[in-house]
Amino acid sequence: MTEPAFVAVDWGTSSFRLWLVDRAGHVLAERRSDEGMMAAARTGFPGVLQSHLAAVAAPDHLPVLVCGMAGAKTGWVEAGYVDTPAPLPAILKQAARVPGEGRDIRILPGIAQRDTAAPDVMRGEETQLLGALGLEPAGEALVCMPGTHSKWVRVKDGTVAHFSTFMTGELFSVVSRETILSLAVAGADEAEDVASFNAAVKAAYGAPAFAANLLFGARSRQLLFGGTPAAARETLSGTLIGVELAAGLSGTMPKAGITLIASGRLAALYRQAFDALKVDVNPIDADDAVRRGLSMAAAAIWTT
């Protein structure tokens, strides 16, 4: 039987994911829960982690490597930031060790963009970048990482040069639940309306300054011309994603095109949006990327 080498943890704001990993990077066991930073801050980070370690029968000596919001100022132990321009290998050198624990637990730092004109931060996405691009990638890459707070990252020869955060997912949640547009999407089923989504992406990409107007169109169009709640929901989603893509694609396009790091429903939505704009992408599964990144970091930290 393959022996575990370390435990990998992606500890987000609202989610917790743990993998028991062998030396070859293969997953031996997995745990997922909604015990993210917000929940763990109330109940205690050590207790949450230990309950999942016990569930996968992780040996007491096994080290644990964590990325994500557990390293935030309001998390378990502040892991700080690597400042841009940030070489990906520098992330490995600044892992913070959690004091007072019987096993070796380390948390990877985030990346900070200390630019007064465009200040920005990321936590967790740096590990996905590491897993997707490797420690020493050559050339330029433009990476789209969808999420509650989507990241667009420019990487040059293994160094994060610049990145931007877009609150696309959070805005969709607020707009669809807390504004008058909630009336338009009330009762929406799971049916997809590709035509409405694509039309909204194209309209918002072509005229991002009209975003607020285009969003209200989901309600006025429904009132005047009919349409399903699902079509209205797809219009809201497509509009917000289209605005994000208008900004993300506004700079120079690298020869390698766009690297899309995403999983599940978000991966499908963004692939559809890029297809609507006839933009080629190189898709990489986000779960695979973060596991590879954690494996690479663990190998560098505990074998050097």
Backbone bond lengths (Angstrom), bond angles and torsions (degrees), N, CA, C in turn:
res aa  C-N    CA-C-N  psi(-1)  N-CA   C-N-CA  omega(-1)  CA-C   N-CA-C  phi
1 M - - - 1.464 - - 1.530 109.70 -
2 T 1.338 116.50 137.45 1.460 121.25 -179.78 1.525 110.37 -66.98
3 E 1.329 115.46 135.21 1.455 120.74 179.97 1.528 110.43 -89.03
4 P 1.330 118.11 139.55 1.467 120.27 176.87 1.530 110.31 -70.12
5 A 1.339 115.71 146.11 1.465 120.95 179.36 1.523 111.90 -106.15
6 F 1.317 116.66 -33.80 1.461 120.66 179.09 1.520 109.09 -165.13
7 V 1.323 115.00 171.75 1.459 122.08 176.29 1.522 108.38 -112.36
8 A 1.321 117.10 128.89 1.464 122.96 178.13 1.523 109.08 -104.77
9 V 1.325 116.44 134.71 1.468 120.98 -178.87 1.525 109.79 -133.28
10 D 1.319 115.77 128.34 1.463 122.55 171.31 1.523 105.71 -108.63
11 W 1.329 116.42 105.51 1.472 121.76 -171.70 1.529 108.63 -110.88
12 G 1.321 115.42 96.78 1.448 120.50 -177.03 1.514 112.93 -89.61
13 T 1.320 115.61 -170.99 1.460 120.74 179.64 1.515 111.67 -65.91
14 S 1.336 116.58 -42.39 1.460 120.37 -176.49 1.523 113.67 -123.74
15 S 1.314 118.11 1.48 1.464 120.54 -177.64 1.520 111.43 -134.25
16 F 1.320 114.82 154.86 1.457 122.97 179.09 1.518 107.82 -133.13
17 R 1.350 115.96 128.45 1.463 120.70 177.59 1.519 108.71 -133.83
18 L 1.322 116.10 132.04 1.459 121.75 -177.73 1.519 109.42 -131.79
19 W 1.340 115.25 137.78 1.461 120.84 176.60 1.524 109.56 -130.43
20 L 1.326 116.26 135.60 1.458 123.04 170.60 1.526 106.11 -90.60
21 V 1.335 117.38 120.36 1.468 121.77 -167.70 1.529 110.61 -123.74
22 D 1.362 116.27 141.32 1.464 119.55 175.56 1.527 110.22 -92.76
23 R 1.333 117.02 -178.94 1.461 120.80 -174.37 1.524 112.59 -65.82
24 A 1.317 117.23 -24.53 1.465 120.80 178.88 1.520 112.45 -85.47
25 G 1.327 117.24 0.16 1.460 121.00 -179.66 1.511 114.31 87.04
26 H 1.329 118.06 9.42 1.464 121.52 179.73 1.522 110.61 -82.02
27 V 1.320 116.43 140.58 1.460 121.81 -179.82 1.526 109.59 -83.26
28 L 1.323 115.90 123.12 1.458 121.96 179.51 1.523 111.99 -96.16
29 A 1.324 117.08 -28.31 1.472 122.32 178.27 1.520 107.96 -158.47
30 E 1.328 115.86 157.57 1.466 121.00 -175.40 1.519 110.33 -143.41
31 R 1.322 115.39 145.40 1.469 122.11 175.33 1.522 109.16 -136.53
32 R 1.320 117.54 141.31 1.460 122.70 175.95 1.523 108.77 -138.19
33 S 1.330 115.89 143.27 1.464 119.85 176.31 1.522 109.12 -157.93
34 D 1.324 115.52 176.08 1.469 121.05 177.16 1.534 111.11 -97.37
35 E 1.347 116.41 21.73 1.468 121.06 -179.93 1.532 110.24 -87.85
36 G 1.335 114.57 61.73 1.452 120.43 178.25 1.516 111.44 -73.28
37 M 1.336 115.73 -170.26 1.456 120.58 -176.82 1.525 112.20 -55.94
38 M 1.325 117.32 -41.69 1.468 120.17 -176.76 1.528 111.17 -62.02
39 A 1.334 116.85 -42.64 1.461 120.46 179.19 1.521 111.47 -73.55
40 A 1.338 116.79 -42.98 1.463 120.74 -177.61 1.522 112.37 -66.71
41 A 1.338 116.94 -29.69 1.461 120.10 178.27 1.529 110.91 -63.99
42 R 1.333 115.75 -27.77 1.470 120.02 178.55 1.522 112.05 -85.02
43 T 1.329 116.88 -42.64 1.473 120.62 -173.81 1.519 113.30 -92.68
44 G 1.328 117.66 -19.42 1.457 121.31 179.89 1.521 112.10 110.58
45 F 1.336 116.69 121.25 1.465 121.49 -179.10 1.529 112.74 -62.37
46 P 1.348 119.43 -44.78 1.465 118.91 -178.48 1.528 112.94 -59.56
47 G 1.320 116.35 -41.07 1.460 119.49 -178.98 1.518 113.14 -66.07
48 V 1.339 116.17 -40.99 1.465 120.02 178.31 1.521 110.16 -61.84
49 L 1.333 116.11 -49.50 1.463 119.46 -179.04 1.518 111.21 -61.81
50 Q 1.320 117.72 -45.56 1.467 120.63 -176.98 1.523 112.04 -62.14
51 S 1.325 117.21 -36.12 1.471 119.43 -179.83 1.525 110.93 -63.63
52 H 1.324 116.70 -36.95 1.464 120.16 179.63 1.530 111.56 -78.75
53 L 1.334 116.99 -34.46 1.463 119.64 175.17 1.523 110.48 -62.42
54 A 1.331 116.16 -41.17 1.462 120.04 178.73 1.525 111.17 -65.44
55 A 1.331 116.13 -36.35 1.467 120.22 -178.07 1.521 112.49 -65.63
56 V 1.348 117.27 -28.98 1.474 120.45 178.35 1.523 111.47 -102.10
57 A 1.320 116.54 8.90 1.466 122.53 177.99 1.525 111.93 55.44
58 A 1.322 116.47 45.46 1.463 121.33 178.70 1.525 109.37 -71.82
59 P 1.336 118.80 125.94 1.471 120.99 177.69 1.521 112.01 -56.77
60 D 1.325 116.06 150.63 1.458 120.74 -175.27 1.521 113.42 -62.88
61 H 1.338 117.13 -26.37 1.459 120.22 -177.23 1.527 112.72 -85.64
62 L 1.329 117.96 -8.55 1.462 121.48 -171.46 1.527 110.98 -69.70
63 P 1.336 118.71 128.25 1.466 120.23 178.66 1.525 111.60 -74.50
64 V 1.332 115.16 158.77 1.465 121.82 -178.20 1.522 108.22 -127.72
65 L 1.338 115.99 131.05 1.464 121.15 176.10 1.518 109.02 -117.62
66 V 1.335 116.19 127.04 1.458 123.01 -173.38 1.527 109.62 -119.01
67 C 1.331 116.15 140.73 1.464 120.97 168.74 1.521 107.94 -127.19
68 G 1.323 116.32 162.10 1.456 119.94 175.79 1.514 113.65 106.01
69 M 1.329 115.20 -157.10 1.463 121.58 -168.93 1.517 114.55 -74.30
70 A 1.325 118.60 -7.55 1.463 120.11 173.09 1.516 110.70 -63.06
71 G 1.351 116.39 -20.90 1.456 120.55 179.15 1.519 114.13 -94.67
72 A 1.333 117.14 6.89 1.460 120.63 179.50 1.523 111.11 -76.08
73 K 1.317 116.48 167.97 1.462 121.51 179.49 1.524 110.82 -58.73
74 T 1.328 117.15 -33.72 1.463 121.86 179.27 1.522 111.74 -95.78
75 G 1.341 117.23 11.40 1.454 121.50 -179.02 1.520 112.34 -94.68
76 W 1.324 115.90 -147.00 1.467 122.03 -176.40 1.531 110.11 -76.22
77 V 1.318 115.80 -62.77 1.467 123.10 176.65 1.521 107.25 -134.93
78 E 1.321 117.11 128.87 1.459 119.29 -178.28 1.528 110.18 -68.58
79 A 1.325 115.86 122.71 1.462 121.55 -178.48 1.524 112.15 -96.91
80 G 1.313 117.67 -3.50 1.458 120.66 177.43 1.522 112.78 71.26
81 Y 1.338 115.54 -164.62 1.464 121.67 -177.65 1.519 110.05 -136.62
82 V 1.325 114.79 152.65 1.451 122.40 164.52 1.527 106.01 -97.51
83 D 1.318 117.20 127.82 1.465 120.55 -175.90 1.522 111.87 -82.16
84 T 1.335 115.33 145.38 1.460 120.11 173.24 1.538 108.99 -73.77
85 P 1.339 116.93 147.81 1.459 127.34 -5.55 1.533 110.29 -65.84
86 A 1.348 116.22 127.99 1.458 121.69 -169.88 1.530 110.87 -114.70
87 P 1.335 118.93 106.89 1.462 120.72 173.98 1.533 109.44 -64.98
88 L 1.307 117.51 132.88 1.463 120.18 -178.14 1.530 113.11 -56.02
89 P 1.351 120.16 -38.54 1.465 118.97 178.18 1.527 113.91 -61.49
90 A 1.347 117.38 -24.17 1.463 120.48 -179.01 1.529 111.21 -65.07
91 I 1.314 116.30 -24.94 1.468 120.62 179.35 1.518 110.12 -61.04
92 L 1.342 116.41 -38.95 1.460 121.05 -176.57 1.528 111.25 -67.55
93 K 1.325 116.70 -33.38 1.465 121.07 -173.93 1.520 112.80 -76.70
94 Q 1.334 117.44 -16.57 1.462 119.66 -175.47 1.523 113.64 -110.22
95 A 1.333 116.91 20.96 1.466 119.89 177.13 1.528 109.46 -62.97
96 A 1.338 115.91 133.30 1.469 121.24 -178.39 1.523 109.93 -93.61
97 R 1.316 116.38 133.58 1.463 120.81 178.57 1.526 110.25 -87.85
98 V 1.326 116.52 135.32 1.462 121.45 178.70 1.527 108.37 -80.26
99 P 1.334 117.84 119.67 1.467 120.07 -177.49 1.530 112.00 -77.62
100 G 1.339 114.99 157.47 1.463 120.74 172.38 1.510 115.43 75.89
101 E 1.329 118.04 13.93 1.457 121.03 179.68 1.523 110.23 -109.31
102 G 1.336 116.46 146.67 1.456 121.31 -178.57 1.508 113.75 -68.41
103 R 1.321 116.23 -31.75 1.464 120.31 178.23 1.524 109.77 -104.72
104 D 1.325 116.36 165.37 1.459 121.99 179.64 1.532 108.76 -80.68
105 I 1.332 116.36 109.83 1.464 122.13 179.59 1.525 107.84 -119.82
106 R 1.327 115.89 125.11 1.463 120.00 -179.50 1.522 110.36 -128.47
107 I 1.327 114.38 148.61 1.455 121.20 -178.81 1.523 108.88 -121.68
108 L 1.335 115.80 127.86 1.459 120.59 -179.24 1.525 110.82 -75.01
109 P 1.329 117.30 147.07 1.464 120.41 179.14 1.522 111.50 -77.58
110 G 1.319 115.74 166.20 1.454 121.17 172.15 1.520 109.97 -93.29
111 I 1.327 115.54 -166.30 1.463 121.22 176.55 1.522 107.78 -125.07
112 A 1.343 115.64 135.81 1.466 121.64 179.58 1.524 109.94 -117.57
113 Q 1.325 114.44 139.24 1.466 121.54 174.62 1.527 107.16 -109.82
114 R 1.328 116.16 96.44 1.472 121.07 -174.45 1.525 109.94 -89.35
115 D 1.321 113.68 63.64 1.464 122.82 179.23 1.523 106.39 -113.57
116 T 1.326 117.41 117.71 1.465 120.05 -176.03 1.525 112.21 -61.29
117 A 1.332 116.77 -25.57 1.462 119.89 179.46 1.526 111.69 -83.43
118 A 1.323 117.15 -24.75 1.465 120.42 -178.07 1.523 110.18 -148.24
119 P 1.351 117.78 62.98 1.465 119.82 179.99 1.525 110.56 -67.66
120 D 1.331 116.92 142.69 1.459 119.47 -177.81 1.524 109.63 -160.87
121 V 1.325 115.82 157.88 1.469 121.61 177.91 1.520 109.41 -143.06
122 M 1.339 115.33 155.25 1.468 120.59 172.28 1.521 108.90 -143.10
123 R 1.327 115.45 148.61 1.464 122.28 173.31 1.524 107.90 -141.72
124 G 1.307 116.13 125.08 1.457 121.44 -178.61 1.513 111.59 99.72
125 E 1.328 116.35 -44.26 1.470 119.29 -179.32 1.522 111.91 -64.77
126 E 1.351 117.56 -29.83 1.468 119.76 178.67 1.527 111.02 -61.47
127 T 1.331 116.51 -32.46 1.462 119.89 179.24 1.519 110.77 -73.76
128 Q 1.326 117.07 -35.88 1.463 120.14 174.02 1.531 110.44 -63.66
129 L 1.328 116.83 -40.68 1.460 120.16 177.26 1.528 110.74 -60.09
130 L 1.315 115.54 -43.76 1.458 120.98 179.41 1.528 110.26 -59.50
131 G 1.333 116.36 -45.02 1.456 120.28 -179.06 1.510 113.41 -70.64
132 A 1.325 116.91 -32.32 1.467 120.80 -177.40 1.520 112.29 -80.97
133 L 1.343 117.20 -37.30 1.462 120.88 -172.43 1.523 113.69 -104.81
134 G 1.345 117.63 -22.30 1.451 120.38 -176.43 1.514 112.01 90.40
135 L 1.327 115.88 173.02 1.462 120.72 -176.14 1.522 113.17 -73.60
136 E 1.324 116.88 -33.40 1.464 119.48 -175.90 1.524 111.20 -134.11
137 P 1.325 118.02 61.79 1.466 118.98 178.41 1.520 111.36 -72.65
138 A 1.314 116.42 145.03 1.456 120.65 178.29 1.522 110.10 -100.55
139 G 1.329 116.11 152.93 1.453 120.63 177.50 1.512 112.99 85.09
140 E 1.329 114.99 -168.42 1.461 121.44 -177.11 1.521 111.19 -108.36
141 A 1.305 115.46 146.52 1.467 121.04 177.53 1.522 108.99 -138.18
142 L 1.327 115.88 140.06 1.454 122.77 171.79 1.517 106.43 -114.67
143 V 1.321 115.85 115.49 1.458 121.88 -170.78 1.519 110.40 -112.83
144 C 1.330 116.31 128.48 1.465 122.94 174.29 1.519 108.12 -106.68
145 M 1.336 115.90 126.15 1.460 121.70 -177.34 1.526 108.75 -126.80
146 P 1.333 117.95 88.71 1.470 121.32 -176.55 1.528 112.20 -64.85
147 G 1.324 114.66 154.25 1.454 119.67 177.32 1.513 110.41 171.70
148 T 1.312 115.41 -170.77 1.461 120.17 173.66 1.523 109.13 -54.01
149 H 1.333 114.49 -43.43 1.465 122.23 173.07 1.524 106.80 -122.20
150 S 1.315 117.74 94.36 1.465 122.27 -177.01 1.523 110.58 -67.76
151 K 1.327 115.08 145.42 1.465 121.33 177.29 1.525 109.55 -117.96
152 W 1.332 115.20 137.58 1.466 122.49 169.33 1.522 106.40 -117.81
153 V 1.326 115.98 122.43 1.462 120.80 -170.18 1.526 110.37 -126.97
154 R 1.323 115.33 133.32 1.465 120.78 173.01 1.520 108.34 -104.37
155 V 1.330 115.08 122.23 1.457 121.97 -178.74 1.521 108.21 -118.41
156 K 1.336 116.82 131.64 1.460 121.12 178.47 1.517 109.17 -127.48
157 D 1.332 115.53 118.13 1.469 122.07 179.34 1.524 111.68 49.82
158 G 1.326 116.05 46.79 1.456 120.97 175.36 1.509 115.79 80.44
159 T 1.332 117.64 8.74 1.463 121.57 -180.00 1.523 110.31 -119.76
160 V 1.323 116.02 128.22 1.466 120.43 175.46 1.519 107.92 -72.46
161 A 1.329 115.54 110.24 1.465 120.44 -175.46 1.520 112.05 -88.38
162 H 1.329 116.58 -38.59 1.469 120.73 -175.56 1.517 108.38 -162.31
163 F 1.336 116.75 147.87 1.462 119.40 174.77 1.525 110.03 -150.90
164 S 1.325 114.70 159.39 1.467 121.82 -179.52 1.519 109.17 -136.16
165 T 1.325 115.31 140.71 1.463 121.70 178.33 1.520 109.93 -106.64
166 F 1.331 116.40 136.22 1.463 122.83 178.23 1.529 108.74 -124.20
167 M 1.337 116.55 126.25 1.462 121.27 -176.01 1.532 111.81 -81.99
168 T 1.313 116.42 42.21 1.464 121.37 -171.78 1.521 112.32 -60.78
169 G 1.329 117.19 -50.85 1.460 119.89 -177.87 1.514 112.71 -64.17
170 E 1.323 116.49 -42.48 1.464 120.10 -179.99 1.524 111.05 -67.51
171 L 1.324 116.96 -39.39 1.467 119.81 177.57 1.520 111.16 -63.24
172 F 1.339 116.75 -40.79 1.463 119.10 177.97 1.525 110.59 -59.77
173 S 1.324 115.94 -43.65 1.471 119.76 -179.76 1.528 111.15 -62.09
174 V 1.322 116.90 -45.94 1.472 120.88 -177.77 1.526 111.06 -68.06
175 V 1.331 116.76 -47.52 1.461 120.96 -176.88 1.530 111.33 -63.19
176 S 1.324 116.69 -40.57 1.465 120.35 -175.90 1.527 112.84 -79.31
177 R 1.335 117.49 -14.06 1.463 120.07 -177.12 1.525 113.92 -115.63
178 E 1.347 116.46 -30.06 1.455 119.26 -169.09 1.521 114.27 -114.87
179 T 1.321 119.01 4.41 1.466 120.78 179.79 1.528 109.76 -120.70
180 I 1.314 115.96 178.94 1.454 120.36 179.24 1.530 111.51 -61.36
181 L 1.324 116.76 -20.83 1.461 120.11 179.62 1.522 112.02 -69.91
182 S 1.329 117.09 -12.55 1.463 119.52 175.26 1.529 110.52 -62.41
183 L 1.339 116.96 -27.23 1.473 120.85 177.66 1.526 110.61 -67.41
184 A 1.320 116.20 -33.93 1.463 120.05 -177.73 1.525 111.77 -72.20
185 V 1.346 117.02 -32.41 1.465 119.89 -175.85 1.521 112.71 -100.30
186 A 1.335 117.21 -0.05 1.472 120.28 -178.80 1.526 110.44 -59.16
187 G 1.322 115.51 129.31 1.459 120.49 178.26 1.515 114.38 82.08
188 A 1.319 117.13 10.29 1.470 119.83 -179.69 1.521 110.01 -63.70
189 D 1.332 115.57 132.33 1.460 119.62 177.15 1.525 109.62 -89.54
190 E 1.321 116.94 -170.69 1.458 120.98 -176.74 1.527 112.98 -83.69
191 A 1.309 116.96 -1.62 1.466 120.25 -177.96 1.516 110.47 -62.06
192 E 1.332 116.14 137.46 1.447 121.80 178.08 1.524 109.98 -91.17
193 D 1.316 115.95 145.09 1.463 121.51 175.44 1.523 106.48 -123.36
194 V 1.328 114.96 86.76 1.458 121.07 -174.62 1.527 111.53 -60.81
195 A 1.328 116.49 -39.82 1.462 119.98 -177.65 1.531 110.81 -63.11
196 S 1.335 116.98 -45.06 1.470 120.05 179.82 1.523 110.78 -64.87
197 F 1.324 116.94 -42.02 1.465 120.96 -179.89 1.521 110.69 -62.97
198 N 1.328 116.47 -49.37 1.470 120.06 -178.36 1.523 112.06 -62.37
199 A 1.330 116.49 -41.52 1.463 120.18 179.40 1.519 110.69 -62.80
200 A 1.344 116.42 -40.11 1.464 120.26 -179.64 1.525 110.89 -68.16
201 V 1.332 117.78 -40.71 1.465 121.51 177.99 1.527 109.86 -59.24
202 K 1.323 117.04 -48.68 1.466 121.43 -177.91 1.526 111.45 -63.93
203 A 1.334 117.13 -42.05 1.462 120.39 -178.59 1.526 110.97 -65.06
204 A 1.334 116.69 -44.49 1.461 120.45 -178.70 1.521 111.55 -70.73
205 Y 1.321 116.82 -36.93 1.464 120.53 178.10 1.528 110.21 -65.15
206 G 1.323 116.63 -37.53 1.451 120.69 -179.00 1.513 113.89 -77.37
207 A 1.337 117.25 -26.38 1.473 120.13 -177.68 1.532 109.77 -143.22
208 P 1.333 117.90 66.63 1.467 120.01 -176.14 1.522 113.86 -62.81
209 A 1.339 117.78 -23.74 1.463 120.22 178.66 1.523 111.80 -66.45
210 F 1.339 116.88 -18.95 1.464 121.78 -179.91 1.531 111.53 -95.67
211 A 1.324 118.66 19.16 1.457 121.96 -174.55 1.527 113.00 -53.55
212 A 1.329 117.43 -47.41 1.464 120.29 -177.93 1.526 111.23 -64.08
213 N 1.323 116.13 -36.31 1.458 120.87 177.24 1.527 111.39 -69.01
214 L 1.320 116.33 -42.40 1.459 121.10 -179.55 1.529 111.44 -65.17
215 L 1.321 116.05 -35.73 1.469 119.53 177.47 1.531 110.59 -63.43
216 F 1.328 117.12 -45.59 1.466 119.42 -179.72 1.522 111.19 -64.25
217 G 1.328 116.28 -25.40 1.460 119.49 178.06 1.511 113.82 -59.34
218 A 1.349 117.30 -23.88 1.468 119.78 177.51 1.520 110.60 -62.20
219 R 1.342 116.78 -35.50 1.475 120.21 178.94 1.521 111.94 -82.64
220 S 1.329 117.18 -47.89 1.463 119.37 -176.64 1.523 111.11 -63.88
221 R 1.327 117.21 -37.59 1.472 120.01 178.49 1.523 110.31 -64.14
222 Q 1.328 115.97 -39.64 1.458 119.97 179.61 1.526 111.08 -66.65
223 L 1.337 117.83 -41.45 1.455 121.85 -179.36 1.531 112.31 -66.93
224 L 1.324 116.02 -38.69 1.462 119.87 -173.04 1.529 113.85 -90.94
225 F 1.329 116.03 -32.20 1.465 118.79 -173.64 1.525 113.77 -124.13
226 G 1.337 116.90 2.44 1.457 119.55 -178.25 1.518 111.19 82.31
227 G 1.299 115.99 -171.18 1.460 120.55 -177.62 1.508 110.68 125.23
228 T 1.302 115.77 153.33 1.459 121.36 -175.17 1.522 111.75 -84.98
229 P 1.327 116.47 158.10 1.467 119.00 172.44 1.529 112.17 -58.22
230 A 1.336 117.10 -33.52 1.467 120.11 178.59 1.524 110.67 -64.14
231 A 1.330 116.93 -38.87 1.463 120.14 178.04 1.528 110.51 -64.48
232 A 1.339 116.87 -39.30 1.467 120.40 177.82 1.520 110.55 -65.29
233 R 1.329 116.33 -42.33 1.472 119.42 178.39 1.528 110.97 -61.22
234 E 1.325 117.11 -43.41 1.456 120.80 179.83 1.534 111.43 -66.05
235 T 1.333 115.82 -31.11 1.462 119.81 176.69 1.527 110.75 -67.49
236 L 1.327 116.83 -43.00 1.464 119.86 177.23 1.525 110.32 -62.10
237 S 1.318 116.18 -47.71 1.459 120.73 -179.37 1.524 111.29 -61.09
238 G 1.315 116.51 -48.25 1.465 120.69 -178.81 1.514 112.62 -63.71
239 T 1.331 116.87 -37.12 1.468 120.50 179.62 1.527 110.93 -64.36
240 L 1.327 116.64 -47.98 1.457 120.20 -177.76 1.530 111.71 -67.50
241 I 1.325 116.97 -39.22 1.460 119.55 177.24 1.525 110.48 -68.73
242 G 1.326 116.88 -38.71 1.465 120.17 178.29 1.511 112.67 -61.78
243 V 1.330 116.96 -39.72 1.472 121.02 177.48 1.528 109.61 -64.38
244 E 1.325 116.23 -42.49 1.469 120.11 178.02 1.526 111.21 -60.88
245 L 1.325 116.63 -45.29 1.463 120.33 -179.31 1.527 111.72 -65.81
246 A 1.330 117.26 -32.76 1.461 120.10 178.03 1.523 110.47 -61.02
247 A 1.315 116.75 -38.50 1.462 120.53 177.73 1.520 111.21 -77.00
248 G 1.326 116.08 -45.92 1.453 119.86 -176.18 1.513 114.02 -63.41
249 L 1.323 116.74 -32.75 1.462 121.38 -177.99 1.527 112.85 -96.59
250 S 1.324 117.69 10.74 1.467 120.71 -173.93 1.526 113.07 -77.88
251 G 1.342 117.31 -19.47 1.456 120.15 -179.59 1.518 111.81 -90.32
252 T 1.322 115.47 -166.55 1.461 119.96 178.71 1.522 110.31 -71.09
253 M 1.318 115.81 143.36 1.457 121.88 -179.37 1.527 109.58 -95.44
254 P 1.338 118.07 122.72 1.458 119.08 177.68 1.526 111.20 -67.19
255 K 1.326 115.97 157.60 1.463 120.40 -178.42 1.523 111.78 -59.98
256 A 1.324 116.77 -32.21 1.468 120.80 -178.50 1.522 112.59 -74.56
257 G 1.342 117.74 -6.66 1.459 120.55 -179.25 1.520 112.07 80.07
258 I 1.332 116.16 -153.15 1.461 122.30 -177.01 1.523 110.25 -100.78
259 T 1.328 115.69 132.31 1.464 120.60 170.99 1.519 107.69 -97.07
260 L 1.325 116.75 120.57 1.463 121.98 -178.48 1.520 108.73 -107.00
261 I 1.331 116.27 114.35 1.463 121.57 178.65 1.528 107.55 -106.43
262 A 1.324 116.56 106.34 1.468 120.69 -175.08 1.523 109.37 -160.74
263 S 1.328 115.21 163.70 1.463 121.47 177.78 1.525 110.03 -135.97
264 G 1.323 115.67 158.51 1.457 122.11 170.25 1.515 114.61 59.70
265 R 1.333 115.14 -138.39 1.455 122.54 -175.47 1.529 111.97 -60.79
266 L 1.335 116.78 -39.48 1.468 119.63 179.93 1.519 111.16 -64.35
267 A 1.311 117.14 -39.43 1.460 119.95 178.59 1.525 110.20 -60.38
268 A 1.339 116.30 -43.80 1.465 120.13 -179.64 1.524 111.29 -65.85
269 L 1.343 117.25 -42.32 1.463 121.17 -178.76 1.529 111.59 -62.90
270 Y 1.318 115.67 -46.71 1.467 118.44 -177.01 1.521 111.56 -72.00
271 R 1.332 117.69 -33.90 1.468 119.16 174.65 1.531 109.56 -61.71
272 Q 1.327 115.84 -41.13 1.461 120.49 179.11 1.519 110.87 -64.41
273 A 1.342 116.29 -40.76 1.466 120.07 -179.89 1.528 110.69 -65.74
274 F 1.310 117.04 -44.54 1.465 119.93 178.11 1.526 110.73 -63.78
275 D 1.338 116.28 -39.61 1.466 119.64 177.99 1.521 110.83 -62.01
276 A 1.343 117.01 -39.73 1.465 120.72 179.79 1.520 111.42 -61.44
277 L 1.335 115.93 -30.80 1.469 120.72 179.99 1.520 111.92 -95.81
278 K 1.358 115.97 2.99 1.473 121.94 179.58 1.532 111.36 59.12
279 V 1.329 115.31 43.54 1.458 121.97 176.85 1.527 108.18 -110.33
280 D 1.325 116.74 123.40 1.463 120.75 179.87 1.522 110.58 -77.00
281 V 1.323 115.32 142.24 1.459 120.43 178.76 1.519 110.18 -133.13
282 N 1.317 114.74 154.83 1.460 122.75 172.49 1.521 107.20 -106.42
283 P 1.343 118.54 102.83 1.464 120.42 -174.59 1.525 112.65 -81.30
284 I 1.320 116.63 138.08 1.463 123.66 175.65 1.522 107.45 -133.11
285 D 1.324 117.19 130.30 1.457 120.87 -179.42 1.531 110.30 -67.06
286 A 1.320 117.07 130.31 1.464 121.70 -175.30 1.522 111.95 -65.46
287 D 1.330 117.53 -39.33 1.464 119.99 178.43 1.522 110.98 -63.22
288 D 1.331 115.93 -43.92 1.460 119.83 178.05 1.528 110.49 -61.65
289 A 1.334 116.10 -41.43 1.467 120.47 -177.61 1.520 111.56 -63.89
290 V 1.323 117.69 -45.12 1.466 119.13 -177.21 1.523 110.50 -69.62
291 R 1.336 118.13 -36.28 1.463 119.78 177.22 1.535 110.91 -65.71
292 R 1.332 116.75 -42.80 1.464 119.31 178.15 1.522 110.48 -63.60
293 G 1.336 116.23 -42.13 1.458 119.83 179.19 1.521 112.32 -61.15
294 L 1.319 116.62 -43.67 1.460 120.68 178.67 1.525 111.02 -66.28
295 S 1.331 116.85 -37.96 1.470 120.52 178.56 1.519 110.85 -64.93
296 M 1.340 116.43 -43.67 1.463 120.32 178.46 1.532 110.59 -62.80
297 A 1.322 115.79 -41.98 1.457 119.73 -179.26 1.536 110.74 -67.14
298 A 1.326 116.44 -41.79 1.463 120.07 179.80 1.522 110.80 -62.86
299 A 1.341 117.01 -42.23 1.457 120.70 179.16 1.532 110.48 -61.68
300 A 1.329 116.13 -40.02 1.468 120.21 -179.30 1.517 111.78 -70.78
301 I 1.323 117.18 -37.21 1.467 120.95 -176.15 1.518 112.16 -76.91
302 W 1.334 118.13 -41.87 1.453 119.85 -171.05 1.531 115.13 -104.98
303 T 1.317 117.09 2.66 1.468 118.27 176.08 1.514 112.22 -121.96
304 T 1.334 117.15 5.94 1.470 119.86 177.71 1.530 110.18 -116.34
